[in-house]
Amino acid sequence: MDNRQYQLFREQWLSSALFSLRSPGKWSFVFLLKAVLCWLSLMSFSTVYNLAVFALIIVPINRQWVSRIRDILIWPLMIALFYYDSYLPPVDSLLNNLTQLAQFSFGYWLELAERYISMAMIAWLVVAWIVFLYFQNIFRMGSVAFLAIVVTGIYFQTTDDQGPLVDIQPVVTEQVGDVSAETPASFIDEFYQAQNQWYKELPALSLTDTNPFDILLVNMCSISWADIKAVGLENHRLFSEFDIILDNYNSVSSYSGPSALRILQASCGQKPHQQIYQPNRQCLLAENLAALGFSAELFMNHDGEFDNFKSSLMSSGGLNTFRNIQQQLLPTMVAFDGAAVFDDKQVIEGWMSENEAGQARFGFYNSLTLHDGNRRLNSTQNSLQSYKERAVLMFEQLISIIDQAEQQNRKLLLIVVPEHGAGLTGDGVQLAGLREVPTYSLTHVPVLFKLIGADSANSKPIRVTKQTNQNAISSLIINTLAQQPFSGGRYQPQALADAIPATEWVSENKDIRFMLWQDKQVLKLKGQNWVEIRD
């Protein structure tokens, strides 16, 4: 082959469809934007999927109708890929919760839009678009986008540095000889086997032989130790008012219904998520207290209709009586679903004033005051802006309730157990305000315990640092009853604290599990392997 023939062959070869790649055009901007967001730790980056979509865009297609179909399909593919690489909840989770999402008020949807799509973000996008258009006249932006995909993919596949938020790596289990080391799967199996055998026996007593008193369990929504720290309330005087504080309590679930049910089923050990909706009757704390003479009652500062919350607590939580105290009051807030929310102090005082002489009661009070999306009446603040004010008000009202009970010489066992955190700051696994994954910062909540009307030698709260779960609630209540502090017995808070069982840290929602395992935070999504979350 002479030189002329070679040049002719070369021109024909380079002009073939193989080298006639189409320019990605404006889609280059999207790929560059995703790469930048990944480097800023605001988004993950799936290299293979991004390269596949990029290849689909640039591959030459001769048939015009096929090319048009490709151009149409690119839009949903890019949207799906953008969502997949984001820190938003999985799509199947959204589909499973469509009914609940449909109940969000229009005002709450606007707040969410403002929270995640700010004017500053829009301004930066406009600036980035203008810069992209300028450099498009100088460089081949398709080549730049391809280079950005490859470099970003290679870097984040070969380095442990995924930015300041989180680094997720496959869990590695060691093997010594022929014996495999403990795996997350074997660990959680052993955990549930141990919890399945745990049961808190009732003391051998009857209220006919004791001086009756009330038990009030305040189940607060949306506050964790991380939230308390975020708004600077970790040194609030409320904490000095209580006898015992659990510093490492695991609420297990990051959703209200499951978390509340676990408390109401605290006579038994922790169960897998699906089992809490078909509880063993002996696990129901309210029914066990009823056997001792306590009248179990449910009341709240909202209607409890969202996600069938009220009916779920009554059917699966052993609460047969509902006190509709809030119907006599005026609302102070509008909830995320548009329902009315009432003042905590007024509702609790209403319940306390209804007590009949000589009747011992177990009151389970659920408060929606701190829930995301709530708006105070006659206020222009959104729920994030008003969160600290609402938290301070609730803390002060709890102190007022304690003071009032002491002034009235009431005999009252007060326990404060949050459902879950609000996720004010996010935790790297998911954006602020999202609770799909029950991470440590969402389920690490404060539990406060105080017996009003009994003498105690402790001037400061006893801080319990061991890891605990719902077992601690039944342990505290049943062991307090066994001490018979109002019937000649001695109230010993240190003995109560010492008797609280320690547990491993395992949290879960419907299809997601999180746990502390071998000093690691590990996570398992539905249908996926365990992965490690590293700060």
Buried (B, 14 or more C-beta within 10 A) or exposed (E): EEEEEEEEEEEEEEEEEEEEEEBBEEBBBBBBBBBBBBBEBBBBBBBEBBBEBBEBBBEEBEEEEEBEEBEEEBEEBBEEBBEBBBBBBBEEBEEEBEEEEEBBBEBBEEBBEEBBEEEEEEEEEEEBEEEBEEEBEEEEBBEBBBEBBBEBBEBBEEEEEBBEBBBBEEBEEEEEEEEEEEBBEEBBEEBBEEBBEBEBEBBEBEBEEBBBBBBBBBBBBBBBBBBBEBBEBEEBEBBEBBBBBBBBBBBBBBBBBBBBBBBBBBBBBBBEBEBBEEBEEEBBBBBBBBEBBBBBBBBBBBBBEBBEBBEBBBBBBBBBEBBEBBEEBEBBBBBBBBBBBBBBBBBBBBBBEBBEEEEBBBBBBBBBBBBBBBBBEEEEEBBBEBBBEBBBBBBBBBBBBBEBBEEEEBBBBBBBBBBBBBBBBBBBBBBBBBBBBBBBBBBBBBBBBBBBBBEBEEEEBBEBEBBBBBBBBBBBBBBBBBBBBBBEBEBBBEEBBEBBBEBBBBBBBBBBBBBBBEEBBBBBBEEEEBBBBEE
